[in-house]
Amino acid sequence: KKRKAYDRERAFRKRSPRRPKNQPDWNASGFRREPGGNRQGYEEPFAQEPESIDPDMPTSGFDLQFMVDVPLPTVALGGTISYTYEKYVHCEECEGTGTCGSDECPECQGKQLVVRFVTLDVKIPPGVADQYTLAILKEGGAGRNGGPPGTLYLKICTQPHPKFKRVKNDIIQEVTISSKLAEEGGPLEIETLTATTTIQVEEATLIGEELRVPGEGAAISWGKKRGDLIIKFNIKDD
């Protein structure tokens, strides 16, 4: 039984007939950077079925893997992004049957599936780690003959920010102040991840000194608490 199952799976993955006219050049090597900024991995689900394989057997859709760039504030605090990608969906022309009347569907060539761009609203958990992979069930490639769809895997890649850097749950920001303000101290308006706030610069502040703003960092434990915003001072000559 194990041998038959192995041979059936091996035959299914090795078949290679002509592709639908709108199928891109996909591969199955995991996360990769493709033109357009996405990294993806696919396998070719279409091929001439060997006689030993039941062509009407339900077949699960393929899993899809992408790397998605997400702004640092969204990674740190959570939010929703709109993500567009290509996947196999049921053919609209034949409603996923592969036939139009008694003839083979000209759109999908009888394969039941076609390639389409789809757009998905993806929720990013607050404080998610960089390189964390989200598993989104049923958003992978469509199945055939009533088989279930695959899973969409999105690996979170934090976009560099011009002002902020993340270190675990803290957010680091370098701020340049005048030598007068460093010497005498005083109020200073700064940006946080969500707004602006005023901090108090202490007297005799030195280059490289840090000031913590509690609760203005990245989310901890998926949103229950937040780390700190750490202001690191640089001083310019007046």
Kinemage of the C-alpha trace (Angstrom):
@kinemage 1
@onewidth
@group {chain A} dominant
@subgroup {mainchain}
@vectorlist {calphas} color= white
{ca lys a 1} P 0.000 0.000 0.000
{ca lys a 2} L 2.815 2.423 0.857
{ca arg a 3} L 4.529 1.655 -2.443
{ca lys a 4} L 1.359 2.288 -4.444
{ca ala a 5} L 0.776 5.570 -2.625
{ca tyr a 6} L 4.377 6.609 -3.271
{ca asp a 7} L 4.163 5.755 -6.992
{ca arg a 8} L 0.850 7.596 -7.334
{ca glu a 9} L 2.217 10.759 -5.681
{ca arg a 10} L 5.444 10.588 -7.711
{ca ala a 11} L 3.530 10.185 -10.976
{ca phe a 12} L 1.232 13.082 -10.137
{ca arg a 13} L 4.093 15.470 -9.444
{ca lys a 14} L 6.139 14.490 -12.507
{ca arg a 15} L 3.496 14.820 -15.214
{ca ser a 16} L 4.161 17.667 -17.625
{ca pro a 17} L 1.828 18.384 -20.559
{ca arg a 18} L 1.228 21.736 -22.221
{ca arg a 19} L 0.495 24.636 -19.878
{ca pro a 20} L -2.571 26.864 -19.959
{ca lys a 21} L -1.964 29.902 -22.123
{ca asn a 22} L -1.965 32.240 -19.104
{ca gln a 23} L 0.259 30.229 -16.782
{ca pro a 24} L 3.479 31.938 -15.602
{ca asp a 25} L 6.856 30.303 -15.226
{ca trp a 26} L 6.594 29.046 -11.651
{ca asn a 27} L 8.941 26.915 -9.619
{ca ala a 28} L 8.857 24.808 -6.468
{ca ser a 29} L 12.040 25.765 -4.672
{ca gly a 30} L 10.541 27.570 -1.697
{ca phe a 31} L 10.788 31.291 -0.973
{ca arg a 32} L 12.325 33.161 -3.891
{ca arg a 33} L 12.444 36.732 -5.097
{ca glu a 34} L 10.575 37.079 -8.368
{ca pro a 35} L 10.118 40.135 -10.652
{ca gly a 36} L 7.654 42.428 -8.934
{ca gly a 37} L 9.084 41.980 -5.449
{ca asn a 38} L 7.485 38.705 -4.333
{ca arg a 39} L 9.213 35.499 -3.374
{ca gln a 40} L 7.273 32.433 -4.236
{ca gly a 41} L 7.324 28.684 -4.677
{ca tyr a 42} L 4.953 26.652 -6.823
{ca glu a 43} L 4.575 23.245 -8.309
{ca glu a 44} L 3.021 22.400 -11.659
{ca pro a 45} L -0.352 20.784 -10.979
{ca phe a 46} L -1.336 20.181 -14.615
{ca ala a 47} L -0.283 17.165 -16.609
{ca gln a 48} L -1.537 14.219 -18.563
{ca glu a 49} L -2.854 11.744 -16.044
{ca pro a 50} L -1.312 8.259 -16.200
{ca glu a 51} L -3.861 5.534 -16.826
{ca ser a 52} L -3.372 4.252 -13.278
{ca ile a 53} L -4.528 7.588 -11.833
{ca asp a 54} L -8.237 8.273 -11.568
{ca pro a 55} L -8.739 11.619 -13.419
{ca asp a 56} L -11.807 12.306 -11.283
{ca met a 57} L -9.964 11.840 -7.991
{ca pro a 58} L -10.225 14.917 -5.711
{ca thr a 59} L -6.857 16.663 -5.591
{ca ser a 60} L -5.762 19.238 -3.021
{ca gly a 61} L -4.564 22.620 -4.217
{ca phe a 62} L -0.912 23.510 -3.907
{ca asp a 63} L 0.470 25.572 -1.046
{ca leu a 64} L 1.906 28.974 -1.983
{ca gln a 65} L 4.854 30.697 -0.325
{ca phe a 66} L 5.695 34.392 -0.550
{ca met a 67} L 7.835 36.940 1.218
{ca val a 68} L 5.964 40.183 1.803
{ca asp a 69} L 7.458 43.553 2.745
{ca val a 70} L 5.551 45.191 5.610
{ca pro a 71} L 6.138 48.712 7.019
{ca leu a 72} L 7.846 48.758 10.400
{ca pro a 73} L 4.942 50.495 12.228
{ca thr a 74} L 2.538 47.808 10.990
{ca val a 75} L 4.865 45.015 12.112
{ca ala a 76} L 5.400 46.686 15.485
{ca leu a 77} L 1.773 47.555 16.244
{ca gly a 78} L -0.261 45.296 13.977
{ca gly a 79} L -2.611 46.212 11.186
{ca thr a 80} L -3.979 45.079 7.849
{ca ile a 81} L -2.214 45.069 4.492
{ca ser a 82} L -3.618 44.459 1.026
{ca tyr a 83} L -1.679 41.739 -0.788
{ca thr a 84} L -2.005 40.784 -4.461
{ca tyr a 85} L -0.621 37.522 -5.808
{ca glu a 86} L -1.186 34.910 -8.526
{ca lys a 87} L -2.725 31.531 -7.901
{ca tyr a 88} L -4.773 28.806 -9.526
{ca val a 89} L -8.519 29.370 -9.231
{ca his a 90} L -11.472 27.483 -10.657
{ca cys a 91} L -12.079 28.384 -14.279
{ca glu a 92} L -14.909 30.899 -14.631
{ca glu a 93} L -15.743 29.793 -18.166
{ca cys a 94} L -16.664 26.226 -17.225
{ca glu a 95} L -17.230 26.843 -13.496
{ca gly a 96} L -14.379 24.488 -12.677
{ca thr a 97} L -15.785 21.456 -14.507
{ca gly a 98} L -13.284 21.429 -17.366
{ca thr a 99} L -16.024 21.117 -19.987
{ca cys a 100} L -18.413 23.413 -21.800
{ca gly a 101} L -21.327 21.220 -22.784
{ca ser a 102} L -19.776 18.141 -24.334
{ca asp a 103} L -16.564 19.916 -25.364
{ca glu a 104} L -13.331 20.608 -23.546
{ca cys a 105} L -13.266 24.089 -22.027
{ca pro a 106} L -11.167 26.328 -24.318
{ca glu a 107} L -10.127 28.589 -21.442
{ca cys a 108} L -8.599 26.018 -19.085
{ca gln a 109} L -8.068 23.285 -21.709
{ca gly a 110} L -10.105 20.909 -19.594
{ca lys a 111} L -7.885 21.326 -16.528
{ca gln a 112} L -10.552 23.036 -14.379
{ca leu a 113} L -8.117 25.682 -13.140
{ca val a 114} L -6.670 28.925 -14.499
{ca val a 115} L -4.167 31.457 -13.181
{ca arg a 116} L -5.561 34.709 -11.830
{ca phe a 117} L -4.412 37.640 -9.723
{ca val a 118} L -6.252 37.827 -6.415
{ca thr a 119} L -6.125 40.456 -3.681
{ca leu a 120} L -6.354 39.508 -0.031
{ca asp a 121} L -6.601 41.624 3.118
{ca val a 122} L -4.015 40.179 5.503
{ca lys a 123} L -4.046 40.898 9.227
{ca ile a 124} L -0.567 41.423 10.679
{ca pro a 125} L -0.442 40.488 14.395
{ca pro a 126} L 0.867 43.277 16.653
{ca gly a 127} L 4.525 42.847 17.554
{ca val a 128} L 5.100 39.949 15.169
{ca ala a 129} L 8.765 39.044 14.748
{ca asp a 130} L 10.641 39.783 11.556
{ca gln a 131} L 10.756 36.701 9.278
{ca tyr a 132} L 7.704 35.239 11.020
{ca thr a 133} L 5.579 33.141 8.654
{ca leu a 134} L 1.807 33.520 8.653
{ca ala a 135} L -0.181 30.471 7.556
{ca ile a 136} L -3.483 31.457 5.932
{ca leu a 137} L -5.671 28.426 5.383
{ca lys a 138} L -7.623 27.921 2.137
{ca glu a 139} L -5.936 30.853 0.358
{ca gly a 140} L -3.479 28.747 -1.643
{ca gly a 141} L -4.149 27.196 -5.036
{ca ala a 142} L -7.610 25.795 -5.726
{ca gly a 143} L -8.130 22.051 -5.629
{ca arg a 144} L -9.453 19.882 -8.470
{ca asn a 145} L -12.532 17.663 -8.518
{ca gly a 146} L -13.745 19.056 -5.228
{ca gly a 147} L -10.375 18.817 -3.480
{ca pro a 148} L -9.587 21.406 -0.790
{ca pro a 149} L -7.524 24.529 -1.533
{ca gly a 150} L -3.948 24.832 -0.351
{ca thr a 151} L -2.485 27.097 2.302
{ca leu a 152} L -0.926 30.514 1.695
{ca tyr a 153} L 2.294 31.121 3.629
{ca leu a 154} L 3.492 34.721 4.001
{ca lys a 155} L 6.897 35.415 5.514
{ca ile a 156} L 6.988 38.877 7.082
{ca cys a 157} L 9.909 41.066 6.003
{ca thr a 158} L 10.122 44.388 7.844
{ca gln a 159} L 10.737 47.359 5.567
{ca pro a 160} L 13.547 49.695 6.671
{ca his a 161} L 12.249 52.919 8.205
{ca pro a 162} L 13.987 56.289 7.735
{ca lys a 163} L 13.766 57.168 11.457
{ca phe a 164} L 13.079 54.044 13.499
{ca lys a 165} L 14.906 50.785 14.118
{ca arg a 166} L 13.488 47.858 16.056
{ca val a 167} L 15.496 45.952 18.644
{ca lys a 168} L 13.300 43.189 20.050
{ca asn a 169} L 10.358 45.097 21.552
{ca asp a 170} L 12.031 48.503 21.698
{ca ile a 171} L 12.119 51.140 18.982
{ca ile a 172} L 15.346 53.134 18.557
{ca gln a 173} L 15.374 56.660 17.170
{ca glu a 174} L 18.436 58.873 16.763
{ca val a 175} L 17.748 62.564 17.327
{ca thr a 176} L 20.149 65.434 16.702
{ca ile a 177} L 19.910 68.387 19.076
{ca ser a 178} L 21.769 71.672 19.356
{ca ser a 179} L 24.691 72.050 21.738
{ca lys a 180} L 22.700 74.731 23.572
{ca leu a 181} L 19.772 72.365 24.193
{ca ala a 182} L 22.214 69.650 25.243
{ca glu a 183} L 23.874 71.993 27.709
{ca glu a 184} L 20.824 73.736 29.154
{ca gly a 185} L 18.146 71.096 28.667
{ca gly a 186} L 14.567 71.771 27.685
{ca pro a 187} L 11.535 70.444 25.814
{ca leu a 188} L 11.880 68.664 22.460
{ca glu a 189} L 9.151 67.457 20.146
{ca ile a 190} L 9.744 64.002 18.641
{ca glu a 191} L 7.877 61.509 16.512
{ca thr a 192} L 6.636 58.177 17.790
{ca leu a 193} L 5.232 55.249 15.795
{ca thr a 194} L 1.757 56.758 15.965
{ca ala a 195} L 2.006 60.490 16.688
{ca thr a 196} L 4.237 63.249 18.061
{ca thr a 197} L 5.057 63.881 21.693
{ca thr a 198} L 7.242 66.209 23.751
{ca ile a 199} L 10.128 64.957 25.850
{ca gln a 200} L 12.358 66.772 28.313
{ca val a 201} L 16.038 66.862 27.437
{ca glu a 202} L 18.115 66.888 30.611
{ca glu a 203} L 20.883 69.395 31.297
{ca ala a 204} L 24.405 68.424 30.266
{ca thr a 205} L 23.237 65.728 27.844
{ca leu a 206} L 26.174 64.010 26.118
{ca ile a 207} L 26.502 62.486 22.663
{ca gly a 208} L 25.173 58.920 22.707
{ca glu a 209} L 23.077 59.349 25.848
{ca glu a 210} L 19.679 57.674 25.720
{ca leu a 211} L 16.258 58.606 27.001
{ca arg a 212} L 13.463 56.062 27.333
{ca val a 213} L 9.845 56.865 26.534
{ca pro a 214} L 7.916 54.005 28.182
{ca gly a 215} L 5.149 52.240 26.280
{ca glu a 216} L 5.979 53.723 22.864
{ca gly a 217} L 7.791 50.710 21.444
{ca ala a 218} L 6.609 47.576 19.637
{ca ala a 219} L 3.793 45.436 20.965
{ca ile a 220} L 4.685 42.608 23.347
{ca ser a 221} L 2.798 39.319 23.570
{ca trp a 222} L 0.830 40.151 20.430
{ca gly a 223} L -0.562 43.422 21.721
{ca lys a 224} L -0.995 43.113 25.513
{ca lys a 225} L 1.951 45.411 26.352
{ca arg a 226} L 4.456 47.570 24.501
{ca gly a 227} L 8.172 48.093 24.722
{ca asp a 228} L 9.874 51.492 24.938
{ca leu a 229} L 10.921 54.163 22.496
{ca ile a 230} L 14.611 54.845 23.050
{ca ile a 231} L 15.877 58.251 21.975
{ca lys a 232} L 19.609 58.319 21.271
{ca phe a 233} L 21.063 61.828 21.143
{ca asn a 234} L 23.488 63.305 18.675
{ca ile a 235} L 24.721 66.886 19.172
{ca lys a 236} L 25.493 69.413 16.486
{ca asp a 237} L 27.555 72.577 16.883
{ca asp a 238} L 25.524 75.765 16.968
